[in-house]
Amino acid sequence: MNIRLHDKSLEVRLTAAAQKALVLRDRPLVAEMELLFSCLLRKRVYFGDDLAQSTPVDDRLAVRFRPIMTRHCTVAGSGESPPSDDFPLANPRPYVPNWLTIDYRHGKWVGDFGYAG
């Protein structure tokens, strides 16, 4: 499926397991694509139920893109996420991914996103 997110096309890919798990939910799932700006870039997909500032894919799934920036640069650490703040971008379009893949494995949502080469 393709949707428009920040005026850019985003291809949302669901595995068969994810499609099956979505049907069993009693509320929409929100997939948040987080892009962390720090010494290095990090990307993660978080899953939840809060529909605030999300874009619907269909009646069972919504997505949002959230750029954040760390308050200080730490490459080595304890594995915990460093303190961070939202990183408002005047034009988020260039940073919005081209694709998002969602799977459901061993009772947990798993996601990845990326950019066209």
ZAMISE-549715 format. One record per atom (N, C-alpha, C): residue number from 0; chain; atom name; x, y negated, z negated. Coordinates in nm, 2 decimals. Layout:
N
+-----+--------+-------+--------+--------+--------+
| num | cadena | atomo |      X |      Y |      Z |
+-----+--------+-------+--------+--------+--------+
| NUM |      A |    CA |      X |      Y |      Z |
...
+-----+--------+-------+--------+--------+--------+
REM end
This chain:
117
+-----+--------+-------+--------+--------+--------+
| num | cadena | atomo |      X |      Y |      Z |
+-----+--------+-------+--------+--------+--------+
|   0 |      A |     N |   0.08 |   0.12 |   0.00 |
|   0 |      A |    CA |   0.00 |   0.00 |   0.00 |
|   0 |      A |     C |   0.09 |  -0.12 |   0.00 |
|   1 |      A |     N |   0.04 |  -0.23 |   0.06 |
|   1 |      A |    CA |   0.12 |  -0.35 |   0.07 |
|   1 |      A |     C |   0.03 |  -0.46 |   0.01 |
|   2 |      A |     N |   0.09 |  -0.55 |  -0.08 |
|   2 |      A |    CA |   0.02 |  -0.66 |  -0.13 |
|   2 |      A |     C |   0.11 |  -0.78 |  -0.11 |
|   3 |      A |     N |   0.05 |  -0.90 |  -0.14 |
|   3 |      A |    CA |   0.13 |  -1.03 |  -0.14 |
|   3 |      A |     C |   0.16 |  -1.06 |  -0.28 |
|   4 |      A |     N |   0.29 |  -1.09 |  -0.31 |
|   4 |      A |    CA |   0.33 |  -1.13 |  -0.45 |
|   4 |      A |     C |   0.42 |  -1.25 |  -0.43 |
|   5 |      A |     N |   0.38 |  -1.36 |  -0.48 |
|   5 |      A |    CA |   0.46 |  -1.49 |  -0.46 |
|   5 |      A |     C |   0.49 |  -1.51 |  -0.31 |
|   6 |      A |     N |   0.39 |  -1.49 |  -0.23 |
|   6 |      A |    CA |   0.39 |  -1.52 |  -0.09 |
|   6 |      A |     C |   0.49 |  -1.43 |  -0.02 |
|   7 |      A |     N |   0.51 |  -1.31 |  -0.07 |
|   7 |      A |    CA |   0.60 |  -1.21 |   0.00 |
|   7 |      A |     C |   0.54 |  -1.07 |  -0.01 |
|   8 |      A |     N |   0.56 |  -1.00 |   0.10 |
|   8 |      A |    CA |   0.50 |  -0.86 |   0.11 |
|   8 |      A |     C |   0.57 |  -0.77 |   0.01 |
|   9 |      A |     N |   0.50 |  -0.69 |  -0.07 |
|   9 |      A |    CA |   0.55 |  -0.59 |  -0.16 |
|   9 |      A |     C |   0.49 |  -0.46 |  -0.13 |
|  10 |      A |     N |   0.57 |  -0.36 |  -0.09 |
|  10 |      A |    CA |   0.52 |  -0.23 |  -0.06 |
|  10 |      A |     C |   0.52 |  -0.15 |  -0.20 |
|  11 |      A |     N |   0.40 |  -0.11 |  -0.24 |
|  11 |      A |    CA |   0.38 |  -0.03 |  -0.36 |
|  11 |      A |     C |   0.37 |   0.12 |  -0.32 |
|  12 |      A |     N |   0.46 |   0.20 |  -0.37 |
|  12 |      A |    CA |   0.46 |   0.34 |  -0.34 |
|  12 |      A |     C |   0.43 |   0.42 |  -0.46 |
|  13 |      A |     N |   0.33 |   0.50 |  -0.45 |
|  13 |      A |    CA |   0.29 |   0.59 |  -0.57 |
|  13 |      A |     C |   0.31 |   0.74 |  -0.53 |
|  14 |      A |     N |   0.37 |   0.81 |  -0.62 |
|  14 |      A |    CA |   0.39 |   0.95 |  -0.60 |
|  14 |      A |     C |   0.25 |   1.02 |  -0.62 |
|  15 |      A |     N |   0.24 |   1.14 |  -0.58 |
|  15 |      A |    CA |   0.11 |   1.22 |  -0.60 |
|  15 |      A |     C |   0.08 |   1.23 |  -0.75 |
|  16 |      A |     N |   0.19 |   1.25 |  -0.83 |
|  16 |      A |    CA |   0.17 |   1.26 |  -0.98 |
|  16 |      A |     C |   0.12 |   1.12 |  -1.04 |
|  17 |      A |     N |   0.17 |   1.01 |  -0.99 |
|  17 |      A |    CA |   0.13 |   0.88 |  -1.03 |
|  17 |      A |     C |  -0.02 |   0.86 |  -0.99 |
|  18 |      A |     N |  -0.05 |   0.89 |  -0.87 |
|  18 |      A |    CA |  -0.19 |   0.87 |  -0.83 |
|  18 |      A |     C |  -0.29 |   0.95 |  -0.92 |
|  19 |      A |     N |  -0.25 |   1.07 |  -0.95 |
|  19 |      A |    CA |  -0.33 |   1.16 |  -1.03 |
|  19 |      A |     C |  -0.35 |   1.10 |  -1.18 |
|  20 |      A |     N |  -0.24 |   1.05 |  -1.23 |
|  20 |      A |    CA |  -0.24 |   1.00 |  -1.37 |
|  20 |      A |     C |  -0.32 |   0.87 |  -1.37 |
|  21 |      A |     N |  -0.31 |   0.78 |  -1.27 |
|  21 |      A |    CA |  -0.39 |   0.66 |  -1.26 |
|  21 |      A |     C |  -0.54 |   0.68 |  -1.27 |
|  22 |      A |     N |  -0.58 |   0.79 |  -1.20 |
|  22 |      A |    CA |  -0.72 |   0.82 |  -1.20 |
|  22 |      A |     C |  -0.77 |   0.85 |  -1.34 |
|  23 |      A |     N |  -0.69 |   0.91 |  -1.42 |
|  23 |      A |    CA |  -0.73 |   0.95 |  -1.56 |
|  23 |      A |     C |  -0.73 |   0.84 |  -1.66 |
|  24 |      A |     N |  -0.67 |   0.73 |  -1.63 |
|  24 |      A |    CA |  -0.67 |   0.61 |  -1.72 |
|  24 |      A |     C |  -0.80 |   0.55 |  -1.74 |
|  25 |      A |     N |  -0.83 |   0.49 |  -1.86 |
|  25 |      A |    CA |  -0.95 |   0.42 |  -1.88 |
|  25 |      A |     C |  -0.94 |   0.27 |  -1.86 |
|  26 |      A |     N |  -0.82 |   0.22 |  -1.83 |
|  26 |      A |    CA |  -0.79 |   0.08 |  -1.80 |
|  26 |      A |     C |  -0.68 |   0.07 |  -1.70 |
|  27 |      A |     N |  -0.67 |  -0.04 |  -1.63 |
|  27 |      A |    CA |  -0.57 |  -0.06 |  -1.53 |
|  27 |      A |     C |  -0.43 |  -0.05 |  -1.59 |
|  28 |      A |     N |  -0.33 |   0.00 |  -1.52 |
|  28 |      A |    CA |  -0.19 |   0.00 |  -1.55 |
|  28 |      A |     C |  -0.13 |  -0.12 |  -1.49 |
|  29 |      A |     N |  -0.04 |  -0.19 |  -1.57 |
|  29 |      A |    CA |   0.04 |  -0.30 |  -1.52 |
|  29 |      A |     C |   0.18 |  -0.26 |  -1.51 |
|  30 |      A |     N |   0.24 |  -0.27 |  -1.39 |
|  30 |      A |    CA |   0.38 |  -0.25 |  -1.37 |
|  30 |      A |     C |   0.45 |  -0.38 |  -1.36 |
|  31 |      A |     N |   0.54 |  -0.41 |  -1.46 |
|  31 |      A |    CA |   0.62 |  -0.54 |  -1.46 |
|  31 |      A |     C |   0.76 |  -0.51 |  -1.41 |
|  32 |      A |     N |   0.79 |  -0.58 |  -1.30 |
|  32 |      A |    CA |   0.93 |  -0.57 |  -1.25 |
|  32 |      A |     C |   1.01 |  -0.68 |  -1.31 |
|  33 |      A |     N |   1.11 |  -0.64 |  -1.39 |
|  33 |      A |    CA |   1.19 |  -0.74 |  -1.46 |
|  33 |      A |     C |   1.32 |  -0.75 |  -1.39 |
|  34 |      A |     N |   1.36 |  -0.87 |  -1.36 |
|  34 |      A |    CA |   1.50 |  -0.90 |  -1.30 |
|  34 |      A |     C |   1.57 |  -0.98 |  -1.40 |
|  35 |      A |     N |   1.68 |  -0.93 |  -1.46 |
|  35 |      A |    CA |   1.75 |  -1.00 |  -1.57 |
|  35 |      A |     C |   1.88 |  -1.06 |  -1.51 |
|  36 |      A |     N |   1.89 |  -1.19 |  -1.52 |
|  36 |      A |    CA |   2.01 |  -1.26 |  -1.48 |
|  36 |      A |     C |   2.10 |  -1.28 |  -1.60 |
|  37 |      A |     N |   2.22 |  -1.23 |  -1.59 |
|  37 |      A |    CA |   2.32 |  -1.24 |  -1.70 |
|  37 |      A |     C |   2.45 |  -1.24 |  -1.64 |
|  38 |      A |     N |   2.55 |  -1.18 |  -1.70 |
|  38 |      A |    CA |   2.68 |  -1.17 |  -1.64 |
|  38 |      A |     C |   2.67 |  -1.08 |  -1.51 |
|  39 |      A |     N |   2.58 |  -0.98 |  -1.53 |
|  39 |      A |    CA |   2.54 |  -0.89 |  -1.42 |
|  39 |      A |     C |   2.39 |  -0.89 |  -1.40 |
|  40 |      A |     N |   2.34 |  -0.85 |  -1.29 |
|  40 |      A |    CA |   2.20 |  -0.84 |  -1.27 |
|  40 |      A |     C |   2.15 |  -0.70 |  -1.32 |
|  41 |      A |     N |   2.03 |  -0.70 |  -1.38 |
|  41 |      A |    CA |   1.97 |  -0.57 |  -1.42 |
|  41 |      A |     C |   1.83 |  -0.57 |  -1.38 |
|  42 |      A |     N |   1.78 |  -0.46 |  -1.33 |
|  42 |      A |    CA |   1.64 |  -0.45 |  -1.30 |
|  42 |      A |     C |   1.58 |  -0.34 |  -1.37 |
|  43 |      A |     N |   1.45 |  -0.36 |  -1.42 |
|  43 |      A |    CA |   1.38 |  -0.26 |  -1.49 |
|  43 |      A |     C |   1.23 |  -0.27 |  -1.46 |
|  44 |      A |     N |   1.16 |  -0.16 |  -1.47 |
|  44 |      A |    CA |   1.01 |  -0.17 |  -1.46 |
|  44 |      A |     C |   0.96 |  -0.12 |  -1.59 |
|  45 |      A |     N |   0.87 |  -0.21 |  -1.65 |
|  45 |      A |    CA |   0.80 |  -0.18 |  -1.77 |
|  45 |      A |     C |   0.65 |  -0.16 |  -1.74 |
|  46 |      A |     N |   0.59 |  -0.08 |  -1.82 |
|  46 |      A |    CA |   0.45 |  -0.04 |  -1.80 |
|  46 |      A |     C |   0.37 |  -0.08 |  -1.92 |
|  47 |      A |     N |   0.25 |  -0.13 |  -1.90 |
|  47 |      A |    CA |   0.16 |  -0.17 |  -2.01 |
|  47 |      A |     C |   0.02 |  -0.20 |  -1.96 |
|  48 |      A |     N |  -0.06 |  -0.26 |  -2.04 |
|  48 |      A |    CA |  -0.20 |  -0.28 |  -2.02 |
|  48 |      A |     C |  -0.24 |  -0.43 |  -2.01 |
|  49 |      A |     N |  -0.15 |  -0.52 |  -2.04 |
|  49 |      A |    CA |  -0.18 |  -0.67 |  -2.04 |
|  49 |      A |     C |  -0.18 |  -0.72 |  -1.89 |
|  50 |      A |     N |  -0.30 |  -0.75 |  -1.85 |
|  50 |      A |    CA |  -0.32 |  -0.80 |  -1.71 |
|  50 |      A |     C |  -0.28 |  -0.95 |  -1.69 |
|  51 |      A |     N |  -0.24 |  -1.02 |  -1.79 |
|  51 |      A |    CA |  -0.21 |  -1.16 |  -1.78 |
|  51 |      A |     C |  -0.10 |  -1.18 |  -1.67 |
|  52 |      A |     N |  -0.12 |  -1.28 |  -1.58 |
|  52 |      A |    CA |  -0.03 |  -1.32 |  -1.48 |
|  52 |      A |     C |   0.01 |  -1.20 |  -1.39 |
|  53 |      A |     N |  -0.08 |  -1.10 |  -1.37 |
|  53 |      A |    CA |  -0.05 |  -0.99 |  -1.28 |
|  53 |      A |     C |  -0.13 |  -1.00 |  -1.15 |
|  54 |      A |     N |  -0.09 |  -0.93 |  -1.05 |
|  54 |      A |    CA |  -0.15 |  -0.93 |  -0.92 |
|  54 |      A |     C |  -0.21 |  -0.79 |  -0.90 |
|  55 |      A |     N |  -0.34 |  -0.78 |  -0.88 |
|  55 |      A |    CA |  -0.40 |  -0.65 |  -0.86 |
|  55 |      A |     C |  -0.36 |  -0.58 |  -0.73 |
|  56 |      A |     N |  -0.33 |  -0.45 |  -0.74 |
|  56 |      A |    CA |  -0.30 |  -0.37 |  -0.62 |
|  56 |      A |     C |  -0.43 |  -0.31 |  -0.58 |
|  57 |      A |     N |  -0.50 |  -0.26 |  -0.68 |
|  57 |      A |    CA |  -0.64 |  -0.20 |  -0.66 |
|  57 |      A |     C |  -0.70 |  -0.21 |  -0.80 |
|  58 |      A |     N |  -0.81 |  -0.14 |  -0.82 |
|  58 |      A |    CA |  -0.88 |  -0.14 |  -0.95 |
|  58 |      A |     C |  -0.82 |  -0.06 |  -1.06 |
|  59 |      A |     N |  -0.71 |   0.01 |  -1.03 |
|  59 |      A |    CA |  -0.64 |   0.09 |  -1.13 |
|  59 |      A |     C |  -0.50 |   0.04 |  -1.16 |
|  60 |      A |     N |  -0.44 |  -0.05 |  -1.07 |
|  60 |      A |    CA |  -0.30 |  -0.09 |  -1.08 |
|  60 |      A |     C |  -0.29 |  -0.23 |  -1.05 |
|  61 |      A |     N |  -0.20 |  -0.30 |  -1.13 |
|  61 |      A |    CA |  -0.16 |  -0.44 |  -1.11 |
|  61 |      A |     C |  -0.01 |  -0.45 |  -1.13 |
|  62 |      A |     N |   0.05 |  -0.55 |  -1.07 |
|  62 |      A |    CA |   0.19 |  -0.57 |  -1.08 |
|  62 |      A |     C |   0.23 |  -0.71 |  -1.11 |
|  63 |      A |     N |   0.34 |  -0.74 |  -1.16 |
|  63 |      A |    CA |   0.39 |  -0.87 |  -1.18 |
|  63 |      A |     C |   0.54 |  -0.87 |  -1.18 |
|  64 |      A |     N |   0.60 |  -0.98 |  -1.14 |
|  64 |      A |    CA |   0.75 |  -1.00 |  -1.13 |
|  64 |      A |     C |   0.79 |  -1.10 |  -1.24 |
|  65 |      A |     N |   0.89 |  -1.06 |  -1.32 |
|  65 |      A |    CA |   0.93 |  -1.15 |  -1.43 |
|  65 |      A |     C |   1.08 |  -1.16 |  -1.43 |
|  66 |      A |     N |   1.13 |  -1.28 |  -1.38 |
|  66 |      A |    CA |   1.28 |  -1.30 |  -1.39 |
|  66 |      A |     C |   1.31 |  -1.36 |  -1.53 |
|  67 |      A |     N |   1.41 |  -1.31 |  -1.59 |
|  67 |      A |    CA |   1.45 |  -1.35 |  -1.73 |
|  67 |      A |     C |   1.61 |  -1.38 |  -1.72 |
|  68 |      A |     N |   1.65 |  -1.45 |  -1.82 |
|  68 |      A |    CA |   1.80 |  -1.48 |  -1.83 |
|  68 |      A |     C |   1.84 |  -1.46 |  -1.98 |
|  69 |      A |     N |   1.95 |  -1.40 |  -2.00 |
|  69 |      A |    CA |   2.00 |  -1.38 |  -2.14 |
|  69 |      A |     C |   2.05 |  -1.51 |  -2.19 |
|  70 |      A |     N |   2.04 |  -1.53 |  -2.32 |
|  70 |      A |    CA |   2.09 |  -1.65 |  -2.39 |
|  70 |      A |     C |   2.24 |  -1.65 |  -2.40 |
|  71 |      A |     N |   2.31 |  -1.54 |  -2.39 |
|  71 |      A |    CA |   2.45 |  -1.53 |  -2.39 |
|  71 |      A |     C |   2.49 |  -1.41 |  -2.31 |
|  72 |      A |     N |   2.61 |  -1.41 |  -2.26 |
|  72 |      A |    CA |   2.66 |  -1.30 |  -2.18 |
|  72 |      A |     C |   2.73 |  -1.20 |  -2.26 |
|  73 |      A |     N |   2.68 |  -1.07 |  -2.25 |
|  73 |      A |    CA |   2.75 |  -0.96 |  -2.32 |
|  73 |      A |     C |   2.74 |  -0.84 |  -2.23 |
|  74 |      A |     N |   2.86 |  -0.80 |  -2.18 |
|  74 |      A |    CA |   2.86 |  -0.68 |  -2.09 |
|  74 |      A |     C |   2.86 |  -0.55 |  -2.17 |
|  75 |      A |     N |   2.95 |  -0.54 |  -2.27 |
|  75 |      A |    CA |   2.95 |  -0.42 |  -2.36 |
|  75 |      A |     C |   2.86 |  -0.45 |  -2.48 |
|  76 |      A |     N |   2.78 |  -0.35 |  -2.52 |
|  76 |      A |    CA |   2.69 |  -0.38 |  -2.63 |
|  76 |      A |     C |   2.64 |  -0.25 |  -2.69 |
|  77 |      A |     N |   2.55 |  -0.26 |  -2.78 |
|  77 |      A |    CA |   2.50 |  -0.15 |  -2.85 |
|  77 |      A |     C |   2.39 |  -0.07 |  -2.77 |
|  78 |      A |     N |   2.36 |  -0.11 |  -2.65 |
|  78 |      A |    CA |   2.26 |  -0.05 |  -2.57 |
|  78 |      A |     C |   2.12 |  -0.13 |  -2.59 |
|  79 |      A |     N |   2.12 |  -0.22 |  -2.68 |
|  79 |      A |    CA |   2.00 |  -0.30 |  -2.70 |
|  79 |      A |     C |   2.00 |  -0.41 |  -2.60 |
|  80 |      A |     N |   1.88 |  -0.46 |  -2.56 |
|  80 |      A |    CA |   1.88 |  -0.57 |  -2.47 |
|  80 |      A |     C |   1.92 |  -0.70 |  -2.55 |
|  81 |      A |     N |   2.00 |  -0.78 |  -2.49 |
|  81 |      A |    CA |   2.04 |  -0.91 |  -2.55 |
|  81 |      A |     C |   1.92 |  -1.00 |  -2.56 |
|  82 |      A |     N |   1.92 |  -1.10 |  -2.65 |
|  82 |      A |    CA |   1.81 |  -1.20 |  -2.66 |
|  82 |      A |     C |   1.80 |  -1.27 |  -2.52 |
|  83 |      A |     N |   1.68 |  -1.29 |  -2.48 |
|  83 |      A |    CA |   1.65 |  -1.35 |  -2.35 |
|  83 |      A |     C |   1.53 |  -1.44 |  -2.35 |
|  84 |      A |     N |   1.52 |  -1.52 |  -2.24 |
|  84 |      A |    CA |   1.41 |  -1.61 |  -2.22 |
|  84 |      A |     C |   1.36 |  -1.59 |  -2.08 |
|  85 |      A |     N |   1.23 |  -1.63 |  -2.06 |
|  85 |      A |    CA |   1.18 |  -1.64 |  -1.92 |
|  85 |      A |     C |   1.27 |  -1.73 |  -1.84 |
|  86 |      A |     N |   1.29 |  -1.70 |  -1.72 |
|  86 |      A |    CA |   1.37 |  -1.78 |  -1.63 |
|  86 |      A |     C |   1.29 |  -1.83 |  -1.51 |
|  87 |      A |     N |   1.22 |  -1.94 |  -1.53 |
|  87 |      A |    CA |   1.13 |  -1.99 |  -1.43 |
|  87 |      A |     C |   1.21 |  -2.03 |  -1.30 |
|  88 |      A |     N |   1.16 |  -1.98 |  -1.19 |
|  88 |      A |    CA |   1.23 |  -2.01 |  -1.06 |
|  88 |      A |     C |   1.13 |  -2.10 |  -0.98 |
|  89 |      A |     N |   1.19 |  -2.21 |  -0.93 |
|  89 |      A |    CA |   1.11 |  -2.30 |  -0.85 |
|  89 |      A |     C |   1.05 |  -2.22 |  -0.73 |
|  90 |      A |     N |   1.13 |  -2.13 |  -0.67 |
|  90 |      A |    CA |   1.08 |  -2.05 |  -0.56 |
|  90 |      A |     C |   1.12 |  -1.91 |  -0.58 |
|  91 |      A |     N |   1.03 |  -1.83 |  -0.65 |
|  91 |      A |    CA |   1.06 |  -1.69 |  -0.68 |
|  91 |      A |     C |   1.06 |  -1.60 |  -0.55 |
|  92 |      A |     N |   1.01 |  -1.64 |  -0.44 |
|  92 |      A |    CA |   0.99 |  -1.56 |  -0.32 |
|  92 |      A |     C |   1.12 |  -1.48 |  -0.29 |
|  93 |      A |     N |   1.24 |  -1.54 |  -0.28 |
|  93 |      A |    CA |   1.36 |  -1.47 |  -0.24 |
|  93 |      A |     C |   1.40 |  -1.36 |  -0.34 |
|  94 |      A |     N |   1.35 |  -1.37 |  -0.46 |
|  94 |      A |    CA |   1.39 |  -1.27 |  -0.56 |
|  94 |      A |     C |   1.29 |  -1.16 |  -0.58 |
|  95 |      A |     N |   1.17 |  -1.18 |  -0.53 |
|  95 |      A |    CA |   1.06 |  -1.08 |  -0.53 |
|  95 |      A |     C |   1.11 |  -0.96 |  -0.45 |
|  96 |      A |     N |   1.10 |  -0.84 |  -0.51 |
|  96 |      A |    CA |   1.14 |  -0.72 |  -0.44 |
|  96 |      A |     C |   1.06 |  -0.69 |  -0.31 |
|  97 |      A |     N |   1.11 |  -0.60 |  -0.23 |
|  97 |      A |    CA |   1.04 |  -0.56 |  -0.11 |
|  97 |      A |     C |   0.96 |  -0.44 |  -0.13 |
|  98 |      A |     N |   1.00 |  -0.36 |  -0.23 |
|  98 |      A |    CA |   0.93 |  -0.23 |  -0.26 |
|  98 |      A |     C |   0.93 |  -0.20 |  -0.41 |
|  99 |      A |     N |   0.83 |  -0.13 |  -0.45 |
|  99 |      A |    CA |   0.81 |  -0.08 |  -0.59 |
|  99 |      A |     C |   0.76 |   0.07 |  -0.58 |
| 100 |      A |     N |   0.84 |   0.16 |  -0.65 |
| 100 |      A |    CA |   0.80 |   0.30 |  -0.65 |
| 100 |      A |     C |   0.76 |   0.33 |  -0.79 |
| 101 |      A |     N |   0.64 |   0.40 |  -0.81 |
| 101 |      A |    CA |   0.59 |   0.44 |  -0.94 |
| 101 |      A |     C |   0.57 |   0.59 |  -0.94 |
| 102 |      A |     N |   0.62 |   0.65 |  -1.04 |
| 102 |      A |    CA |   0.60 |   0.80 |  -1.06 |
| 102 |      A |     C |   0.55 |   0.82 |  -1.20 |
| 103 |      A |     N |   0.50 |   0.94 |  -1.23 |
| 103 |      A |    CA |   0.46 |   0.98 |  -1.36 |
| 103 |      A |     C |   0.52 |   1.12 |  -1.39 |
| 104 |      A |     N |   0.62 |   1.12 |  -1.48 |
| 104 |      A |    CA |   0.70 |   1.24 |  -1.51 |
| 104 |      A |     C |   0.70 |   1.27 |  -1.66 |
| 105 |      A |     N |   0.67 |   1.40 |  -1.69 |
| 105 |      A |    CA |   0.68 |   1.44 |  -1.83 |
| 105 |      A |     C |   0.60 |   1.35 |  -1.92 |
| 106 |      A |     N |   0.49 |   1.30 |  -1.88 |
| 106 |      A |    CA |   0.40 |   1.22 |  -1.96 |
| 106 |      A |     C |   0.44 |   1.07 |  -1.97 |
| 107 |      A |     N |   0.53 |   1.03 |  -1.89 |
| 107 |      A |    CA |   0.58 |   0.89 |  -1.89 |
| 107 |      A |     C |   0.58 |   0.83 |  -1.75 |
| 108 |      A |     N |   0.55 |   0.70 |  -1.75 |
| 108 |      A |    CA |   0.55 |   0.62 |  -1.62 |
| 108 |      A |     C |   0.70 |   0.59 |  -1.59 |
| 109 |      A |     N |   0.74 |   0.60 |  -1.47 |
| 109 |      A |    CA |   0.87 |   0.57 |  -1.43 |
| 109 |      A |     C |   0.87 |   0.49 |  -1.30 |
| 110 |      A |     N |   0.95 |   0.38 |  -1.30 |
| 110 |      A |    CA |   0.94 |   0.29 |  -1.18 |
| 110 |      A |     C |   1.08 |   0.24 |  -1.14 |
| 111 |      A |     N |   1.08 |   0.20 |  -1.01 |
| 111 |      A |    CA |   1.21 |   0.14 |  -0.96 |
| 111 |      A |     C |   1.16 |   0.05 |  -0.85 |
| 112 |      A |     N |   1.24 |  -0.06 |  -0.83 |
| 112 |      A |    CA |   1.21 |  -0.15 |  -0.72 |
| 112 |      A |     C |   1.34 |  -0.19 |  -0.66 |
| 113 |      A |     N |   1.33 |  -0.24 |  -0.53 |
| 113 |      A |    CA |   1.45 |  -0.28 |  -0.46 |
| 113 |      A |     C |   1.42 |  -0.37 |  -0.35 |
| 114 |      A |     N |   1.53 |  -0.40 |  -0.27 |
| 114 |      A |    CA |   1.52 |  -0.50 |  -0.17 |
| 114 |      A |     C |   1.56 |  -0.43 |  -0.04 |
| 115 |      A |     N |   1.51 |  -0.49 |   0.07 |
| 115 |      A |    CA |   1.54 |  -0.44 |   0.21 |
| 115 |      A |     C |   1.69 |  -0.47 |   0.23 |
| 116 |      A |     N |   1.76 |  -0.38 |   0.30 |
| 116 |      A |    CA |   1.90 |  -0.40 |   0.33 |
| 116 |      A |     C |   1.91 |  -0.48 |   0.45 |
+-----+--------+-------+--------+--------+--------+
REM end
